[in-house]
Structure formats: structure tokens, C-alpha cells
Amino acid sequence: MARFIIEVPHSDEQVECARAVEIFLTTGSHFLTNADWGCLDGDHKAWIIADVDNKDEARGILPPAYRSQARIIQLNKFELKEIQDLLSHHQA
């Protein structure tokens, strides 16, 4: 299973912002009800971290109205050894 961050922008108009939050909170989806929001800091987006099989599955978590504008990024971690090996191949 892969890990993704899902970034969902929404309108900065106060009523539209409130509607977006309400839609997420009333879905009953664990992913959506636990979204993090940037609205109070002026960044009108929600962020969700999800462990799913692929980007399509990550997009499917979202309410249909938000799917097309969502940005989905697969996350990964690096080991120091892995990076050191990579760098050693590129040094003269």
C-alpha cells in the first residue's frame, strides 16, 4: 500500500469555505472528517493523508465535487544509505 497526501482547494468566500468543511464533516468518512484545514491561516485547502493502493483510489475518497481540482502526491521516505549511494554515483 502506498501513502498519499491529498490537497483539496476550495473557495475563499466565507460561506463556500464553511460549505466545504460541512461537506467533509458530514460524509462519515474517516479520511474526510479528519482532514486538516488551512483556512484560518488564509490558505483555503484541506489536506488528507491516506494509505491506499493508488492515486485513483485516493481521488475516490473525495466527494465528487472536489475530485477534479484535488492534487494527489505519493509520499515516500528515504534512507541515508540510499541517498549516499546515489550521490556517490554522481561524484567525480
C-alpha positions as CSV (number, residue, x, y, z in Angstrom):
1,M,0.0,0.0,0.0
2,A,1.2,3.5,-0.8
3,R,0.9,6.7,1.2
4,F,-0.6,9.8,-0.5
5,I,-1.2,13.4,0.6
6,I,-4.4,14.8,-1.0
7,E,-4.7,18.5,-1.3
8,V,-8.1,19.9,-1.9
9,P,-8.5,23.6,-2.6
10,H,-11.8,25.4,-2.2
11,S,-13.2,28.9,-2.5
12,D,-12.0,31.5,0.0
13,E,-15.5,33.0,0.2
14,Q,-16.6,32.5,3.8
15,V,-19.8,30.7,3.0
16,E,-18.2,28.5,0.4
17,C,-15.4,27.7,2.8
18,A,-17.9,26.7,5.5
19,R,-19.8,24.6,3.0
20,A,-16.6,22.7,2.0
21,V,-15.9,21.9,5.7
22,E,-19.5,20.9,6.3
23,I,-19.5,18.5,3.3
24,F,-16.3,16.8,4.6
25,L,-17.6,16.6,8.2
26,T,-20.9,15.1,7.2
27,T,-19.7,12.4,4.9
28,G,-19.0,10.0,7.7
29,S,-15.7,9.1,6.0
30,H,-12.8,8.8,8.5
31,F,-10.5,10.3,5.9
32,L,-12.6,13.4,5.4
33,T,-13.7,14.0,8.9
34,N,-10.0,14.0,9.9
35,A,-8.8,16.4,7.2
36,D,-6.5,19.3,8.2
37,W,-7.5,22.7,7.0
38,G,-5.5,25.9,6.3
39,C,-8.5,28.3,6.2
40,L,-7.8,30.1,9.4
41,D,-4.3,31.0,8.1
42,G,-5.7,32.1,4.7
43,D,-4.8,29.0,2.8
44,H,-8.2,27.6,1.7
45,K,-7.3,24.0,1.3
46,A,-7.8,20.7,3.1
47,W,-5.1,18.1,3.4
48,I,-5.7,14.4,3.9
49,I,-3.0,11.6,4.4
50,A,-4.3,8.3,3.1
51,D,-2.7,4.8,2.8
52,V,-4.3,3.4,-0.3
53,D,-3.2,1.4,-3.4
54,N,-3.0,4.2,-6.0
55,K,-3.9,7.7,-7.0
56,D,-7.3,6.8,-8.4
57,E,-8.2,5.2,-5.0
58,A,-7.0,8.3,-3.2
59,R,-9.1,10.6,-5.5
60,G,-12.1,8.3,-4.9
61,I,-12.0,9.2,-1.2
62,L,-13.2,12.7,-2.1
63,P,-16.7,14.0,-2.6
64,P,-17.3,14.2,-6.4
65,A,-17.4,18.0,-6.5
66,Y,-13.8,18.2,-5.2
67,R,-12.1,15.4,-7.2
68,S,-11.1,17.2,-10.4
69,Q,-9.3,20.0,-8.5
70,A,-7.5,17.9,-6.0
71,R,-3.8,17.5,-6.1
72,I,-2.6,14.0,-5.1
73,I,1.0,13.3,-4.3
74,Q,2.5,10.0,-3.5
75,L,4.8,10.2,-0.4
76,N,7.9,8.4,0.2
77,K,10.8,8.3,2.7
78,F,14.5,8.0,2.1
79,E,17.2,6.1,3.9
80,L,20.5,7.9,4.4
81,K,22.4,5.0,2.8
82,E,20.2,5.1,-0.2
83,I,20.9,8.8,-0.8
84,Q,24.6,8.4,-0.1
85,D,24.8,5.6,-2.7
86,L,23.0,7.8,-5.2
87,L,25.3,10.7,-4.5
88,S,28.5,8.6,-4.7
89,H,27.5,7.6,-8.3
90,H,27.3,11.2,-9.3
91,Q,30.6,12.4,-7.8
92,A,33.8,12.6,-9.8
